[in-house]
């Protein structure tokens, strides 16, 4: 369904139907118990190209946990339990990217580059390649705390030896970001195997002098791209900025942007120093707000974002903001962001009060009820309708409870309001990445000390 059709049919019809829903006696639902988990087979909840493919298969049951679903994904590289359909899509895409990297590692160019790198004195990078899970940009959480070390090394006080180490990390990071862009993956991904493989190739390029006129092609996303170009604009721009910017540069850019949008130093600090957000999360949220120029109280987004307590919550916050942004651009222009009893809401120029939920399947639970009650009870002049947008599906009980409170509920908005998590722009629509990954003027080898006997980069697939 196109956005225009969604707007004209689902939203307008839904608003007209709201008084009927509100007329249902609330006591009918007052005693209804909360829902627990629900179980589905994959083909009940996923499109075919997210169920099985050349490198992957979703196995077992899908567990709807109340907001996001849990999936079990088996790829050619690992078996993993995954929360949210967004992350499932991302992992399937990353499996294809890993397969592309393995093709490169099977070439003479990589073999020669890896052999040269093994003889190089770049000890900091050897640690990163040998132990990618516990070193810079290789762990599943705490992205910013680790990634910002590059910026600290470049800008902080240090001795001559540290100067060379800083150049080493910066050069390596530059190559790795270009490689990730070429593959259309997130350089800050929590996928340990992807981090390992990108580290090894980037190490061979930087420390081993491997030039790659690469036959690495952009890896196609699973699921046909059915969002409008407008919906992917922020993601596309973010991919280019992240490719070209060190983490510390991203932080400074995002910090300045939030100051211009009226956020306080405290709000900015709480958001940008929340270690559950990667530089990519922060940049996409910031760009989405920049694109909503003229909307009041955008600082409410930074205030709300600071509360994320896990990687999943950080990801869901990013997707919530993207849904708001798309709704503003395609359905009804926003007037302001509002605090709805500590939940983020958006008031539109025509009086709608909107909540965005990037849920896979919304159930009626003890966590859902207070959010819905807060929206239903929110006061304020000029509110013409209250709406909840759900990316995925909604259980019958949740729909009944929500509509009984006079709230318009629209489900399955993912295709219209959410861009693909990773977006690889068509070559003709974006500046192409450089043809090779060589770095000019690497750190002088003779100033970094000898290589220890037997030191070799190794793979760790944990």
TILUMMI-173513 format. One line per 3 residues: number of its first residue (from 1); their letters; for each residue x, y, z of C-alpha. Coordinates in nm, 4 decimals. Example, Ala and Ser with C-alpha at 12.3 -4.5 7.8 and 13.67 -1.06 7.14 Angstrom:
1) AS) 1.2300 -0.4500 0.7800  1.3670 -0.1060 0.7140
! end
This chain:
1) XXX) 0.0000 0.0000 0.0000  0.1456 0.3371 -0.0893  0.1762 0.6130 0.1672
4) XXX) -0.0795 0.8244 -0.0144  -0.3254 0.5357 -0.0007  -0.2368 0.4739 0.3633
7) XXX) -0.3055 0.8372 0.4443  -0.6290 0.8676 0.2503  -0.7780 0.5310 0.3445
10) XXX) -0.6360 0.3915 0.6660  -0.5787 0.7124 0.8596  -0.8804 0.9103 0.7445
13) XXX) -1.1127 0.6112 0.7738  -0.9636 0.5300 1.1117  -1.0332 0.8779 1.2454
16) XXX) -1.3912 0.8577 1.1273  -1.4323 0.5229 1.3004  -1.2852 0.6363 1.6302
19) XXX) -1.6123 0.7553 1.7911  -1.7629 0.4081 1.7336  -1.4674 0.2432 1.9021
22) XXX) -1.4906 0.4873 2.1885  -1.8563 0.3985 2.2431  -1.7646 0.0430 2.3525
25) XXX) -1.8124 0.0298 2.7327  -1.4736 0.0277 2.8979  -1.5916 -0.2211 3.1614
28) XXX) -1.6146 -0.4855 2.8888  -1.2341 -0.4935 2.8740  -1.1500 -0.3907 3.2282
31) XXX) -1.1267 -0.7469 3.3569  -0.9485 -0.8917 3.0531  -0.6185 -1.0521 3.1561
34) XXX) -0.2949 -0.9436 3.0032  -0.1582 -1.1440 2.7141  0.1506 -1.3573 2.7504
37) XXX) 0.3839 -1.4717 2.4759  0.2457 -1.6039 2.1482  0.4095 -1.8551 1.9156
40) XXX) 0.4089 -1.8613 1.5358  0.5757 -2.0529 1.2582  0.7996 -1.8257 1.0506
43) XXX) 0.5764 -1.8123 0.7433  0.2925 -1.6708 0.9554  0.4846 -1.3547 1.0402
46) XXX) 0.7674 -1.3101 0.7884  0.7903 -1.2541 0.4122  0.9441 -1.5499 0.2230
49) XXX) 1.2802 -1.3815 0.1622  1.3316 -1.3397 0.5370  1.2607 -1.7078 0.6074
52) XXX) 1.5125 -1.8948 0.3958  1.7839 -1.8216 0.1423  2.1156 -1.9463 0.0090
55) XXX) 2.3014 -1.8611 0.3307  2.0335 -1.8664 0.6005  1.7151 -2.0100 0.7432
58) XXX) 1.4855 -1.8997 1.0244  1.4311 -2.2153 1.2287  1.1932 -2.3175 1.5063
61) XXX) 0.9125 -2.0984 1.6312  0.8885 -1.7207 1.6312  0.8098 -1.5941 1.9804
64) XXX) 0.6006 -1.2766 2.0076  0.7073 -1.1332 2.3447  0.4694 -0.8395 2.3664
67) XXX) 0.6477 -0.5774 2.1564  0.9267 -0.7305 1.9519  0.9595 -1.0886 1.8331
70) XXX) 1.2392 -1.3359 1.8950  1.3722 -1.5330 1.5994  1.6281 -1.8128 1.5691
73) XXX) 1.8477 -1.7572 1.2660  2.0837 -2.0196 1.1288  2.3356 -1.8898 0.8759
76) XXX) 2.6352 -2.0569 0.7167  2.8400 -1.8861 0.9896  2.6478 -1.9212 1.3163
79) XXX) 2.3224 -1.9928 1.4993  2.1814 -1.6885 1.6774  1.8712 -1.5831 1.8679
82) XXX) 1.7637 -1.2419 1.7463  1.5256 -0.9827 1.8883  1.3296 -0.7652 1.6397
85) XXX) 1.2601 -0.8119 1.2717  1.4874 -0.5178 1.1955  1.7863 -0.6976 1.3434
88) XXX) 1.6874 -1.0202 1.1695  1.6889 -0.8396 0.8350  2.0235 -0.6834 0.9213
91) XXX) 2.1820 -1.0172 1.0157  2.0630 -1.1821 0.6934  2.2168 -0.8968 0.4963
94) XXX) 2.5377 -0.9252 0.6971  2.5610 -1.2970 0.6199  2.5700 -1.2069 0.2507
97) XXX) 2.8356 -0.9444 0.3238  3.0489 -1.1986 0.5116  3.0248 -1.4315 0.2121
100) XXX) 3.1516 -1.1489 -0.0114  3.4429 -1.0815 0.2233  3.5364 -1.4495 0.2247
103) XXX) 3.5602 -1.4362 -0.1549  3.8117 -1.1527 -0.1219  4.0089 -1.3489 0.1364
106) XXX) 4.0381 -1.6312 -0.1145  4.2315 -1.4101 -0.3586  4.6062 -1.3820 -0.4134
109) XXX) 4.5859 -1.0106 -0.3306  4.4554 -1.0805 0.0174  4.7036 -1.3620 0.0784
112) XXX) 4.9924 -1.1319 -0.0101  4.8489 -0.8429 0.1925  4.7898 -1.0605 0.4986
115) XXX) 5.1451 -1.1983 0.4760  5.2879 -0.8452 0.4621  5.0625 -0.7350 0.7475
118) XXX) 5.1860 -1.0245 0.9621  5.5384 -0.8823 0.9329  5.4316 -0.5265 1.0086
121) XXX) 5.4956 -0.3543 1.3414  5.1337 -0.2440 1.3913  5.0789 -0.4065 1.7257
124) XXX) 4.7575 -0.2229 1.8142  4.5992 -0.3508 1.4966  4.7239 -0.7038 1.5541
127) XXX) 4.5384 -0.7033 1.8852  4.2273 -0.5776 1.7094  4.2428 -0.8509 1.4453
130) XXX) 4.3343 -1.1274 1.6891  4.0686 -1.0331 1.9452  3.7988 -0.8430 1.7549
133) XXX) 3.5307 -0.9028 2.0181  3.7084 -0.7198 2.2992  3.8825 -0.4395 2.1155
136) XXX) 3.7947 -0.1222 1.9313  3.4594 -0.1373 1.7437  3.4258 -0.5114 1.7958
139) XXX) 3.1916 -0.5571 2.0940  2.8140 -0.5876 2.0951  2.7500 -0.3070 2.3470
142) XXX) 2.9288 0.0018 2.4690  2.9992 0.1143 2.1120  3.0671 0.4764 2.1810
145) XXX) 3.2929 0.4197 2.4804  3.5289 0.2163 2.2619  3.4871 0.3865 1.9269
148) XXX) 3.5633 0.7317 2.0651  3.9158 0.6201 2.1572  4.0224 0.7039 1.8041
151) XXX) 3.9206 1.0660 1.8589  4.0760 1.0794 2.2035  4.4075 0.9489 2.0698
154) XXX) 4.4092 1.2031 1.7911  4.3138 1.5052 2.0004  4.4594 1.4246 2.3431
157) XXX) 4.8097 1.4630 2.4875  5.0456 1.1774 2.4060  5.4063 1.0978 2.3294
160) XXX) 5.5741 1.0170 1.9996  5.4955 0.6475 2.0222  5.1271 0.7251 2.0807
163) XXX) 5.1290 0.9586 1.7792  5.2107 0.6654 1.5562  4.9547 0.4443 1.7256
166) XXX) 4.6908 0.7118 1.6670  4.7785 0.7353 1.2989  4.7636 0.3588 1.2830
169) XXX) 4.4111 0.3406 1.4270  4.2811 0.6336 1.2243  4.4136 0.4907 0.8985
172) XXX) 4.2742 0.1481 0.9745  3.9361 0.2935 1.0736  3.9166 0.4903 0.7494
175) XXX) 3.9704 0.1779 0.5407  3.7214 -0.0212 0.7438  3.4481 0.2434 0.7066
178) XXX) 3.4961 0.2478 0.3292  3.4786 -0.1304 0.3182  3.1581 -0.1303 0.5228
181) XXX) 3.0051 0.1309 0.2918  3.1008 -0.0708 -0.0130  2.9225 -0.3727 0.1348
184) XXX) 2.6277 -0.1683 0.2582  2.6716 -0.2771 0.6210  2.7007 -0.0970 0.9524
187) XXX) 3.0648 -0.0518 1.0496  2.9484 -0.0375 1.4132  2.7434 -0.3563 1.3891
190) XXX) 2.7262 -0.5854 1.6926  2.7834 -0.8852 1.4613  3.1090 -1.0314 1.5905
193) XXX) 3.1834 -1.2432 1.2853  3.1284 -0.9478 1.0528  3.3594 -0.7354 1.2677
196) XXX) 3.6263 -1.0053 1.2572  3.6146 -1.0393 0.8788  3.6134 -0.6642 0.8135
199) XXX) 3.9027 -0.6201 1.0565  4.1146 -0.8796 0.8765  4.0546 -0.7317 0.5324
202) XXX) 4.1098 -0.3744 0.6528  4.4293 -0.4874 0.8300  4.5600 -0.6449 0.5103
205) XXX) 4.4813 -0.3221 0.3280  4.6389 -0.0846 0.5775  4.9277 -0.2772 0.7307
208) XXX) 4.9878 -0.5112 0.4385  4.9531 -0.2629 0.1534  4.6809 -0.4608 -0.0257
211) XXX) 4.5156 -0.2527 -0.2944  4.1616 -0.3553 -0.3708  4.0105 -0.2514 -0.6985
214) XXX) 3.7483 -0.4620 -0.5582  3.5093 -0.6879 -0.7128  3.3134 -0.6526 -0.3892
217) XXX) 2.9674 -0.5648 -0.5074  2.6944 -0.4005 -0.3056  2.5053 -0.6756 -0.1298
220) XXX) 2.1332 -0.6691 -0.2037  1.9059 -0.6221 0.0948  1.6567 -0.8972 0.1735
223) XXX) 1.2991 -0.7848 0.1078  1.2268 -0.5705 -0.1946  1.2718 -0.2028 -0.1205
226) XXX) 0.9147 -0.0800 -0.0986  0.9627 0.2415 0.0922  0.9576 0.5741 -0.0856
229) XXX) 1.2836 0.7506 -0.1655  1.1912 1.0080 0.0981  1.1793 0.7375 0.3662
232) XXX) 1.5369 0.6266 0.2975  1.6857 0.9739 0.2605  1.8096 0.9948 0.6208
235) XXX) 1.9604 0.6457 0.6130  2.1346 0.7120 0.2832  2.2807 1.0404 0.4066
238) XXX) 2.3907 0.8792 0.7331  2.5742 0.6035 0.5446  2.7771 0.8622 0.3538
241) XXX) 2.8558 1.0722 0.6619  2.9619 0.7679 0.8639  3.1854 0.6504 0.5791
244) XXX) 3.3646 0.9843 0.5740  3.3797 1.0675 0.9476  3.5715 0.9335 1.2445
247) XXX) 3.3567 0.8650 1.5536  3.4758 1.1751 1.7360  3.3909 1.3906 1.4327
250) XXX) 3.0421 1.2405 1.4293  3.0002 1.3180 1.7960  3.1010 1.6826 1.7533
253) XXX) 2.8763 1.7180 1.4504  2.5774 1.5705 1.6317  2.6440 1.7737 1.9441
256) XXX) 2.6486 2.0998 1.7484  2.3299 2.0034 1.5688  2.1398 1.9395 1.8930
259) XXX) 2.2576 2.2709 2.0336  2.1175 2.4428 1.7236  1.7882 2.2564 1.7797
262) XXX) 1.7584 2.3938 2.1323  1.8584 2.0937 2.3397  2.0298 2.1643 2.6702
265) XXX) 2.3851 2.0575 2.7463  2.2471 1.8076 2.9986  2.0053 1.6540 2.7460
268) XXX) 2.2784 1.6245 2.4834  2.5258 1.4771 2.7294  2.2791 1.2144 2.8560
271) XXX) 2.1937 1.1091 2.5007  2.5352 1.1122 2.3328  2.7063 0.9535 2.6351
274) XXX) 2.4603 0.6653 2.6566  2.6872 0.3741 2.5662  2.4041 0.1687 2.4192
277) XXX) 2.3884 0.3985 2.1169  2.6441 0.3451 1.8423  2.7656 0.6440 1.6406
280) XXX) 2.5279 0.5233 1.3689  2.2231 0.5282 1.5975  2.3098 0.8782 1.7158
283) XXX) 2.3700 1.0088 1.3651  2.0460 0.8729 1.2173  1.8397 1.0140 1.5059
286) XXX) 2.0132 1.3496 1.4706  1.9704 1.3658 1.0926  1.6021 1.2755 1.1238
289) XXX) 1.5498 1.5692 1.3580  1.7506 1.8038 1.1367  1.5181 1.7170 0.8477
292) XXX) 1.2181 1.8265 1.0593  1.3249 2.1907 1.0629  1.0570 2.4158 1.2095
295) XXX) 0.9063 2.1510 1.4374  0.8996 2.2708 1.7993  1.0550 2.0955 2.0982
298) XXX) 1.2791 1.8549 1.9097  1.4867 1.8474 2.2270  1.2161 1.6128 2.3634
301) XXX) 1.3642 1.3460 2.1352  1.7068 1.3788 2.2962  1.5459 1.3737 2.6411
304) XXX) 1.3517 1.0573 2.5616  1.6458 0.8877 2.3892  1.8655 0.9053 2.6988
307) XXX) 1.6586 0.6365 2.8731  1.7719 0.3439 2.6533  1.9043 0.0646 2.8742
310) XXX) 2.0100 -0.1880 2.6100  2.1195 -0.2205 2.2505  1.7662 -0.3297 2.1575
313) XXX) 1.6130 -0.0213 2.3215  1.8608 0.2041 2.1411  1.7698 0.0429 1.8089
316) XXX) 1.3964 0.0753 1.8792  1.4434 0.4438 1.9649  1.6157 0.5042 1.6335
319) XXX) 1.3322 0.3316 1.4480  1.0667 0.5237 1.6439  1.2250 0.8521 1.5402
322) XXX) 1.2418 0.7368 1.1777  0.8704 0.6532 1.1867  0.7898 1.0003 1.3204
325) XXX) 1.0048 1.1570 1.0524  0.8348 0.9640 0.7712  0.4876 1.0397 0.9080
328) XXX) 0.5756 1.4087 0.9200  0.7029 1.4044 0.5607  0.4397 1.1811 0.4034
331) XXX) 0.1193 1.1851 0.6080  0.0693 1.4911 0.8278  0.3270 1.7644 0.9055
334) XXX) 0.4362 1.7824 1.2676  0.3982 2.0866 1.4885  0.5858 1.9743 1.8001
337) XXX) 0.7156 1.6808 2.0003  0.5551 1.6288 2.3396  0.6162 1.4334 2.6585
340) XXX) 0.3218 1.1981 2.7130  0.3824 1.0823 3.0703  0.7477 1.0064 2.9927
343) XXX) 0.6650 0.8631 2.6482  0.7566 1.0420 2.3272  0.4645 1.1741 2.1247
346) XXX) 0.4262 1.4031 1.8256  0.1523 1.6632 1.7733  0.0706 1.7415 1.4110
349) XXX) -0.0377 2.0693 1.2592  -0.3905 1.9359 1.2084  -0.4238 1.8348 1.5730
352) XXX) -0.3349 1.4663 1.5770  -0.1431 1.3320 1.8750  0.0686 1.0451 1.7447
355) XXX) 0.2757 0.7702 1.9025  0.5064 0.5565 1.6883  0.5757 0.1969 1.7905
358) XXX) 0.8339 0.0025 1.5835  0.6887 -0.3196 1.7277  0.6923 -0.6536 1.5456
361) XXX) 0.3693 -0.7613 1.7158  0.1939 -0.5554 1.9819  0.0234 -0.7562 2.2575
364) XXX) -0.1865 -0.6270 2.5451  0.0553 -0.6483 2.8373  0.1248 -0.4715 3.1656
367) XXX) 0.3787 -0.2593 2.9761  0.1402 -0.1678 2.6935  -0.1501 -0.0571 2.9140
370) XXX) 0.0103 0.2469 3.0855  0.1409 0.3809 2.7548  -0.2039 0.3590 2.5972
373) XXX) -0.3656 0.5116 2.9075  -0.1192 0.8012 2.8979  -0.2023 0.8741 2.5362
376) XXX) -0.5778 0.8501 2.5975  -0.5571 1.0814 2.8980  -0.3209 1.3412 2.7573
379) XXX) -0.4745 1.6871 2.7785  -0.4202 1.9833 2.5537  -0.6159 2.2158 2.3326
382) XXX) -0.6833 2.1417 1.9702  -0.6255 1.7644 1.9746  -0.8491 1.6200 1.7026
385) XXX) -0.7431 1.2565 1.7240  -0.5065 1.0246 1.9054  -0.3182 0.7679 1.6979
388) XXX) -0.0818 0.4768 1.7479  0.1273 0.3606 1.4531  0.2603 0.0052 1.4759
391) XXX) 0.5299 -0.1162 1.2385  0.4096 -0.4767 1.2553  0.0897 -0.6538 1.3581
394) XXX) -0.1422 -0.6113 1.6576  -0.3207 -0.8825 1.8524  -0.7007 -0.8775 1.8600
397) XXX) -0.7039 -0.8037 2.2330  -0.4587 -0.5162 2.2006  -0.6640 -0.3663 1.9197
400) XXX) -0.9848 -0.3945 2.1224  -0.8297 -0.2330 2.4274  -0.6715 0.0525 2.2321
403) XXX) -0.9763 0.1342 2.0237  -1.2016 0.1171 2.3315  -1.0137 0.4233 2.4561
406) XXX) -1.0912 0.6193 2.1399  -0.7441 0.5809 1.9895  -0.6960 0.5185 1.6189
409) XXX) -0.4662 0.2208 1.5668  -0.2886 0.1578 1.2374  -0.0772 -0.1562 1.2045
412) XXX) 0.1630 -0.2887 0.9397  0.3117 0.0535 0.8650  0.6677 -0.0793 0.8299
415) XXX) 0.6705 -0.0702 0.4502  0.5461 0.2890 0.4402  0.7153 0.4539 0.7368
418) XXX) 1.0424 0.2648 0.7917  1.3404 0.2606 0.5563  1.5659 -0.0400 0.5319
421) XXX) 1.8006 -0.0449 0.8300  2.1020 -0.0388 0.5996  2.0718 0.1417 0.2693
424) XXX) 2.3168 0.0975 -0.0163  2.2486 0.3835 -0.2557  2.2479 0.3123 -0.6293
427) XXX) 2.5849 0.4049 -0.7755  2.4320 0.6762 -0.9923  2.2664 0.8433 -0.6937
430) XXX) 2.5629 0.8748 -0.4638  2.9286 0.9565 -0.4832  3.1026 0.6231 -0.5346
433) XXX) 3.3594 0.5159 -0.2734  3.7246 0.5275 -0.3723  3.8432 0.2508 -0.6025
436) XXX) 4.1004 0.1233 -0.3554  4.1627 0.1213 0.0158  4.5225 0.2400 0.0249
439) XXX) 4.6121 0.4967 0.2899  4.8679 0.7683 0.2296  5.1584 0.8074 0.4691
442) XXX) 5.1015 0.5267 0.7171  5.2803 0.5427 1.0505  5.6568 0.4896 1.0136
445) XXX) 5.7239 0.1215 1.0777  6.0690 0.1618 1.2268  5.9388 0.3802 1.5114
448) XXX) 5.6891 0.1256 1.6388  5.9277 -0.1479 1.7482  5.9959 -0.4966 1.6207
451) XXX) 5.7331 -0.7617 1.5660  5.7414 -1.0384 1.8202  5.8444 -1.3815 1.7039
454) XXX) 5.5549 -1.5875 1.5735  5.2980 -1.3072 1.5851  5.0272 -1.3756 1.3278
457) XXX) 4.6756 -1.2401 1.2750  4.4264 -1.5120 1.3586  4.0550 -1.5531 1.3148
460) XXX) 3.8245 -1.5721 1.6135  3.4686 -1.6545 1.5149  3.3274 -1.6230 1.8641
! end
